[in-house]
Protein backbone atom coordinates (compact mmCIF):
# COMPACT_ATOMS: atom_id res chain seq x y z
CA UNK A 1 0.00 0.00 0.00
CA UNK A 2 2.83 2.40 0.81
CA UNK A 3 4.46 1.65 -2.51
CA UNK A 4 1.27 2.57 -4.31
CA UNK A 5 0.97 5.87 -2.45
CA UNK A 6 4.57 6.71 -3.13
CA UNK A 7 4.10 5.99 -6.84
CA UNK A 8 1.05 8.29 -6.98
CA UNK A 9 2.97 11.02 -5.19
CA UNK A 10 5.76 10.80 -7.70
CA UNK A 11 3.28 11.04 -10.65
CA UNK A 12 1.61 14.12 -9.17
CA UNK A 13 4.96 15.71 -8.72
CA UNK A 14 5.88 15.18 -12.35
CA UNK A 15 2.56 16.54 -13.61
CA UNK A 16 2.92 19.60 -11.42
CA UNK A 17 6.31 20.26 -13.00
CA UNK A 18 4.96 19.89 -16.53
CA UNK A 19 1.88 22.16 -16.15
CA UNK A 20 3.81 25.47 -16.03
CA UNK A 21 5.38 24.59 -19.45
CA UNK A 22 1.90 24.40 -21.03
CA UNK A 23 0.62 27.62 -19.46
CA UNK A 24 1.46 30.61 -21.75
CA UNK A 25 0.72 33.12 -19.06
CA UNK A 26 -1.58 36.12 -19.13
CA UNK A 27 0.57 38.41 -21.38
CA UNK A 28 1.06 35.71 -24.02
CA UNK A 29 -2.61 34.88 -23.94
CA UNK A 30 -3.51 38.52 -24.67
CA UNK A 31 -1.15 38.60 -27.61
CA UNK A 32 -2.72 35.45 -29.03
CA UNK A 33 -6.22 36.93 -28.63
CA UNK A 34 -5.19 40.16 -30.39
CA UNK A 35 -3.55 38.25 -33.27
CA UNK A 36 -6.61 36.06 -33.65
CA UNK A 37 -8.89 39.12 -33.73
CA UNK A 38 -6.72 40.83 -36.37
CA UNK A 39 -6.69 37.69 -38.47
CA UNK A 40 -10.48 37.51 -38.27
CA UNK A 41 -10.80 41.19 -39.28
CA UNK A 42 -8.42 40.77 -42.26
CA UNK A 43 -10.28 37.67 -43.40
CA UNK A 44 -13.61 39.53 -43.14
CA UNK A 45 -12.32 42.53 -45.14
CA UNK A 46 -10.89 40.24 -47.83
CA UNK A 47 -14.16 38.31 -48.07
CA UNK A 48 -16.16 41.57 -48.28
CA UNK A 49 -13.98 43.01 -51.07
CA UNK A 50 -14.05 39.71 -53.00
CA UNK A 51 -17.84 39.53 -53.11
CA UNK A 52 -19.42 39.89 -56.63
CA UNK A 53 -20.78 43.37 -57.38
CA UNK A 54 -23.88 43.62 -59.54
CA UNK A 55 -23.41 46.27 -62.24
CA UNK A 56 -26.44 48.41 -63.08
CA UNK A 57 -28.18 47.64 -66.37
CA UNK A 58 -28.15 50.37 -69.01
CA UNK A 59 -31.74 51.29 -69.84
CA UNK A 60 -32.68 50.74 -73.51
CA UNK A 61 -32.56 53.87 -75.66
CA UNK A 62 -36.05 54.60 -77.00
CA UNK A 63 -36.26 54.89 -80.79
CA UNK A 64 -37.74 58.10 -82.08
CA UNK A 65 -40.37 58.15 -84.78
CA UNK A 66 -37.95 59.84 -87.19
CA UNK A 67 -35.36 57.09 -86.77
CA UNK A 68 -38.00 54.42 -87.39
CA UNK A 69 -39.11 56.21 -90.55
CA UNK A 70 -35.50 56.58 -91.70
CA UNK A 71 -34.86 52.87 -91.18
CA UNK A 72 -37.86 51.82 -93.24
CA UNK A 73 -37.38 51.59 -97.02
CA UNK A 74 -38.68 54.64 -98.87
CA UNK A 75 -40.41 54.54 -102.23
CA UNK A 76 -38.73 55.82 -105.38
CA UNK A 77 -38.12 59.56 -104.93
CA UNK A 78 -37.72 60.38 -108.63
CA UNK A 79 -38.88 59.44 -112.10
CA UNK A 80 -36.74 59.22 -115.23
CA UNK A 81 -38.26 60.35 -118.54
CA UNK A 82 -37.03 60.97 -122.07
CA UNK A 83 -38.03 64.37 -123.44
CA UNK A 84 -37.65 64.83 -127.19
CA UNK A 85 -39.22 66.82 -129.97
CA UNK A 86 -39.38 70.62 -130.11
CA UNK A 87 -37.47 71.43 -126.92
CA UNK A 88 -34.16 73.26 -126.50
CA UNK A 89 -32.30 70.45 -124.71
CA UNK A 90 -33.82 67.01 -125.46
CA UNK A 91 -32.55 64.09 -123.44
CA UNK A 92 -33.09 61.78 -120.47
CA UNK A 93 -34.08 63.68 -117.32
CA UNK A 94 -34.63 62.77 -113.66
CA UNK A 95 -37.40 64.65 -111.87
CA UNK A 96 -39.08 64.41 -108.48
CA UNK A 97 -41.97 62.01 -108.11
CA UNK A 98 -45.24 63.81 -108.71
CA UNK A 99 -43.83 66.17 -111.36
CA UNK A 100 -45.98 67.10 -114.34
CA UNK A 101 -45.34 67.07 -118.08
CA UNK A 102 -44.88 70.83 -117.92
CA UNK A 103 -42.05 70.34 -115.38
CA UNK A 104 -40.29 67.92 -117.72
CA UNK A 105 -40.50 70.39 -120.61
CA UNK A 106 -39.09 73.18 -118.42
CA UNK A 107 -36.23 70.89 -117.34
CA UNK A 108 -35.47 70.27 -121.02
CA UNK A 109 -35.01 74.01 -121.61
CA UNK A 110 -38.58 74.78 -122.62
CA UNK A 111 -40.30 74.66 -126.00
CA UNK A 112 -38.32 75.96 -128.98
CA UNK A 113 -39.31 79.45 -130.23
CA UNK A 114 -42.35 79.34 -132.46
CA UNK A 115 -43.17 75.72 -131.58
CA UNK A 116 -46.21 74.39 -129.76
CA UNK A 117 -46.55 71.49 -127.31
CA UNK A 118 -48.92 69.69 -129.65
CA UNK A 119 -51.33 67.14 -128.18
CA UNK A 120 -49.54 66.88 -124.80
CA UNK A 121 -51.49 67.21 -121.57
CA UNK A 122 -49.16 69.53 -119.65
CA UNK A 123 -50.91 68.83 -116.34
CA UNK A 124 -50.48 65.04 -116.48
CA UNK A 125 -48.27 63.41 -113.85
CA UNK A 126 -45.08 61.80 -115.16
CA UNK A 127 -44.62 58.04 -115.26
CA UNK A 128 -41.16 56.54 -114.77
CA UNK A 129 -39.58 55.45 -118.07
CA UNK A 130 -41.97 57.27 -120.42
CA UNK A 131 -41.11 59.26 -123.54
CA UNK A 132 -42.51 62.75 -124.03
CA UNK A 133 -42.59 64.02 -127.61
CA UNK A 134 -43.08 67.77 -127.67
CA UNK A 135 -44.73 69.17 -130.81
CA UNK A 136 -46.24 65.91 -132.04
CA UNK A 137 -49.18 66.52 -134.37
CA UNK A 138 -52.62 66.62 -132.76
CA UNK A 139 -54.69 63.49 -133.54
CA UNK A 140 -57.26 64.16 -136.23
CA UNK A 141 -60.84 62.99 -136.41
CA UNK A 142 -61.48 59.37 -137.56
CA UNK A 143 -62.54 60.54 -141.01
CA UNK A 144 -59.27 62.43 -141.54
CA UNK A 145 -56.80 59.82 -140.31
CA UNK A 146 -53.58 59.71 -142.33
CA UNK A 147 -51.02 56.91 -142.21
CA UNK A 148 -48.20 57.27 -139.68
CA UNK A 149 -45.32 59.20 -141.20
CA UNK A 150 -47.44 60.66 -143.96
CA UNK A 151 -48.33 64.35 -144.22
CA UNK A 152 -51.26 66.02 -145.95
CA UNK A 153 -51.41 65.49 -149.69
CA UNK A 154 -49.58 62.16 -149.54
CA UNK A 155 -46.25 63.76 -148.63
CA UNK A 156 -43.74 62.10 -146.27
CA UNK A 157 -43.49 63.75 -142.84
CA UNK A 158 -39.91 64.53 -141.92
CA UNK A 159 -40.86 64.65 -138.24
CA UNK A 160 -42.68 61.32 -137.96
CA UNK A 161 -41.71 59.12 -140.89
CA UNK A 162 -39.94 55.86 -140.24
CA UNK A 163 -36.60 54.90 -141.81
CA UNK A 164 -38.48 52.63 -144.22
CA UNK A 165 -40.75 55.45 -145.36
CA UNK A 166 -37.82 57.84 -145.82
CA UNK A 167 -36.03 55.11 -147.75
CA UNK A 168 -38.72 55.43 -150.42
CA UNK A 169 -37.70 58.99 -151.29
CA UNK A 170 -35.57 59.57 -154.41
CA UNK A 171 -31.86 59.10 -153.68
CA UNK A 172 -32.43 58.18 -150.02
CA UNK A 173 -31.04 54.83 -148.86
CA UNK A 174 -30.76 53.17 -145.48
CA UNK A 175 -27.77 55.26 -144.37
CA UNK A 176 -29.25 58.62 -145.36
CA UNK A 177 -32.62 57.72 -143.83
CA UNK A 178 -30.89 57.05 -140.48
CA UNK A 179 -29.04 60.37 -140.72
CA UNK A 180 -32.34 62.20 -141.28
CA UNK A 181 -33.83 60.55 -138.18
CA UNK A 182 -30.72 61.31 -136.09
CA UNK A 183 -30.85 64.97 -137.16
CA UNK A 184 -34.56 65.09 -136.29
CA UNK A 185 -34.01 63.72 -132.79
CA UNK A 186 -30.94 65.88 -132.10
CA UNK A 187 -32.68 69.13 -133.11
CA UNK A 188 -36.14 68.50 -131.73
CA UNK A 189 -37.64 67.93 -135.15
CA UNK A 190 -37.44 69.79 -138.44
CA UNK A 191 -38.62 73.39 -138.32
CA UNK A 192 -38.65 73.69 -142.12
CA UNK A 193 -38.05 71.47 -145.15
CA UNK A 194 -34.98 73.58 -145.99
CA UNK A 195 -33.25 72.10 -142.91
CA UNK A 196 -32.73 68.93 -144.96
CA UNK A 197 -29.72 70.71 -146.48
CA UNK A 198 -28.04 70.50 -143.05
CA UNK A 199 -28.20 66.69 -143.03
CA UNK A 200 -24.89 65.09 -144.02
CA UNK A 201 -25.26 63.52 -147.48
CA UNK A 202 -28.07 65.75 -148.73
CA UNK A 203 -26.63 67.95 -151.48
CA UNK A 204 -28.43 70.54 -153.57
CA UNK A 205 -29.25 68.04 -156.32
CA UNK A 206 -30.72 65.48 -153.93
CA UNK A 207 -32.58 68.18 -152.02
CA UNK A 208 -34.22 69.41 -155.21
CA UNK A 209 -35.38 65.83 -155.93
CA UNK A 210 -37.09 65.27 -152.59
CA UNK A 211 -38.15 68.72 -151.34
CA UNK A 212 -41.52 68.51 -153.10
CA UNK A 213 -42.21 65.05 -151.70
CA UNK A 214 -41.78 65.83 -147.97
CA UNK A 215 -43.44 68.03 -145.39
CA UNK A 216 -43.13 68.66 -141.63
Beta strands, then each sheet from edge to edge (+ up, - down):
strand 1: 78-85
strand 2: 91-96
strand 3: 131-134
strand 4: 156-157
strand 5: 214-215
sheet 1: 2+ 1- 3-
sheet 2: 4+ 5+
end
